[in-house]
Amino acid sequence: MKLRARLEDWLSLRPALVHVYEGPVAVAGRNSYSQAGGNHFAWLLLKGSVVVTNGGKTVRAEKGQWVIAYPGARRQDFTPGARIISIQFQAKWPDGCNLFEQGLSTVLLGSAHPKLEKEARRLLDSVRGVLPKLQPRILGTPLTAEQYLSLQYHGLGFLTALTQSLSKKGLIPSRVGQTDERLLGALRQLDRWPLDHPFRESVLAKAHGLSPDHLSRRFNEAFGLSPTSYFENRRRDYARRLLGHSAVPIKEIAGNLGFRALADFSSWFKRAHGSSPRAFRRSQITAGYL
């Protein structure tokens, strides 16, 4: 039996392509370490092999196999001359939680999941049509409405095929299967809470017929963090996305998050990420990707 979520819950999921690529693995990315956070990666090995390690788990994929890499800290070691189809994408809830959090990294046999390659090549063709020079990185590229919708359509086709394949292996999307309607209602309200407005757990608890202590305890049991931490994760994810994938001025990002002083925003961001917003943006610009 498939676990389900309500339509309004799925509507808060944010899928977005980051890059699409077919070809040799760049020397800079052959033996590399990816930092925590980040996005989902899906690699189809066309030639060679790769070993991916994260959290004490190691998987190896050969030609004809897919690796669905853990969207966090990991090491990847490709053999020299390896060729791949590489699709990097975001699939995040408003708090920054990824669509798939458990069971990755994992390997899928391409011949057992032919729809994956079929949808991947449709996506490649779509990108080539929009970006004739096949610039792999999608975020930050100016697009018309028609181009965006075409990429979104084919990107969702690949994500649908990937979700079907992972579900067959028993991997369950995060935040699916929750049953307490009061908690789901609180979650939906948190997903819509303006990022520049102060948040108080007492207001959220009252709106859903719970005491603040009861809400905090039940919310923590269901989602692994308090409502306040959930809201703060939404704000951090917003800051990371705009700093890493847009040219929006840092002062504007700070204002959108309710900070009146840029120094306060910088201190808040540095406490969570260990670097200033400016340094984080610079690191994203200079970072390589597969």
N, C-alpha and C positions, 0 to 999 in steps of 0.2 A: 504493500500500500504506500503510495506516495504522500509525503507530508505536504501540506498546503498552507499558504498564507493568503490573507485577504488582498484584493486588488489594491486598496489604498496603501497597504504595506509595501507591495512590490513597486508602486509608483515612486516610493522614496529611494529606491535603488538607483545609483548613478553609474551607468556603464559608459565607458569612453575609450576609444582607441588611442594608443600612444604611439606605437610604430608597427609597421608590417614590412617584412623583408624576406627575400629569398636569395641565397648565395653563400659564399664562403664566410666562415667565422673570422672576424677581424683578429689580428694578432693580439691587439690590446684587450680583447674580450675572451681570449681562448682560455686563459687560466686567471680567473678573477674572483674577487669576493664582493658580494652585493650586501649593502647595508640594510638594516632593519627598516620596516615600513614598506614603501615601494608598491609595485603593481604585480599582477599576475603575468607570468610568462608561459607561453606554450611553444615548444620547439619540436619540429618534425625532423629527424635525422635523415638527410638524403645521402650522406656519405660520412664515414667515420663514426665516432662514438663520443659519449660525454658521461662524466661522473658528477653527480650533484650531491652535496652534503649540507645538511642543516639540522640543528638540534639533535645531534647524535645519530641521525638517520642518513643512510647513503643509498642512492639508487643509481643504476647504470642503464643507459639506453644505447642501442645499436641502430644501424641503418634500418629504416622502416618502422621505427618506434617513435612515439611521442613522449616527451617529458613535460609534465605540467608542474612547473617549479613552484616551490613555496614562496609566497609573496612577502618575504622578509629576509633576514640575514641568512646567507647561504654562500657556499663556494661551488663554482662550476669549473670543471676541467675538461675541455674538448681536446680530442686528438688533433695533431697537425693535419691540415687539409680538410677538416670537417666542413660539410655544407649543410645548411639548414633552411627550413622555413621557420621564421621567428615572428610570433605575434605577441606583442605586449599590450596589455589593456588594463584599465581600471574597472572594477566592479565593486563599488563601495556603498555602504549605508552611510547616512549623514554623520554618524559618529566616527567614521573612518574605518570601521570594521569591514574586512573583505568578504565577498560573497562566499568563498570557500576558505575556511580557516583550519580545518582539521583534515588529516590524511594526506597532506602534501609534504614533500614532493612525491609524485607517483609517475608510473610509466604505463602507457597504453600501446598495445600492438596496433599498428596502422591498419593492417588487413582486417582486424576485428572491428574497427571503427572507421569504415571507409568514408562516412559522411564528414568526418573531421577534415580530411584532406580536400574533399570536394568543396566544402564551405570555405576553407582556407584559400584555395585557388580562386574561388569567386571573389573573395575579399581582395586578393592580390590584383586581380584584373580590374576591380573597381578602383583601387588606389592608383594603378597605372593610368587609368582613364582620367582621374582627377589630377594626378601629379605625374606628368609624362616622364620626368627625370627620375621617378620613383624615389623621392626623398622618403626614407623610412619613417621619420618622425612626423606624426600627424598633429599632435598638440602644438599650438603656436603657429600653425600654417594658416594663412588667410584663405577662407573658403566662401563660396556663394551658398545660398540656402539649398540649392539643388545638389551641390557637391556634398555638403554636410549630410543631407538626408540620404544620399546614395551610400556614403560611407557608413552611416549609422545603420541602415537597412542590412548591409552585408556584414557589418560587425556583429549585429544582433543574431544574424544567421549562424555565424561561427560560435558565438557564445551559447546559443541554444543547443547546437550539436555537442559542444564541450560539456555543457551541464548534463545532457542525456548520457554521455559516455561516463562521466564521473559518478552519476547516480547509479549506473549499472555496477560500479565498483563499490557501492555502499557509502559514498561520500555525500553528506547532506549539507545543503546550503545553510550558512549561519542564519540565525534568527527565524528559522522555519520550524513549526511544530509547537510554538508557544500557545497555551490555551487560556490563560487567565485574561479575560477581556479587560479588566481594569488596568493590568500592566500593559497590555497592547494599546489601550487608549492613552495611557501616560506616555508610552513610547512614540505614538503618532504625534502627540502634542509636542513632545521634545523635538521631534524631527522638523516641526514647523516653527519652533520658537525662534524669533529673530535673533541673529547672532550678535547684534549690537544692543540688545536689551538685557538688563540684569535678570538673572535667573534665581528663583527661590524655591526650594523643594517644598516649603509649606504651601505655596500657592498651587503647585502641581498636585500635591497630595489631596488638598481640599477639593479640587476639581474632580477627583476620581474616588471620593468617598473613603479615603484612607488617612490614617495619621502619618505625619512625616516619618516617624521611626519605622512604622509598618511598611510604608512605601519603600524606604531606603533598603530595609532588610529584604523584602520580596524582590525588589528590582535587582539587587545584588545577586540573589540566588539565581534569578532567571538569566541575567545578562553579564554577570561577572564584574560589575562595577556599579557605583552609585549613580543616581540621576545627575548629580552635579558633575561627576567625572565624565559621564556620557556627553553632556552638553559641552564641556571643555574639550573633549575629543573632537566634536564637530567643529569647534572654532579652530583647533590646531590643524585639522585636515584642510579646512578652507584656506588657512594661511599657507600651508605647504603647497597646495595645488596652485594657488595664484603666484607664489614666489617661484615655484619650479617650472611652471608651464605657461606663464603669461608675462607680458610687459607692463602690467598694471603697477603704477607707482606704489612704493612701500607705504607712503603716507596715506594713500587712498585705501589700501588693504587694512591699515590700522584703524582708520575711521569707520570702515565697514564692520569692524569687530567691536566698535564702541570705545576705542581708545582715543582720548582727546590729545594726549601727548605721545609723540613718536618714541620718546625714551621709555615710556611705560610699556608700549607694545614690544620694543626690543628686549626689555628685561623679561617680560612674560614669555616671549618666544625662546630666548636663550635658556631660561630655566628648564624648558621642556626638551630642547633640541641640542643644547650645548654649543650653539653658535648663533651669531646675530642674524637677523633676517637678510642683511646684505651679503654676509659671508655664505649663508645657505643658498641664496640665489646664484651667487658666483660659482659655487661648487656644482650646482645643477647644470649650469651652462657649460662648464668644462668637463663634466663627467662623460665618459664614453658609454655606449649602449650597443647591444647586439642587433 
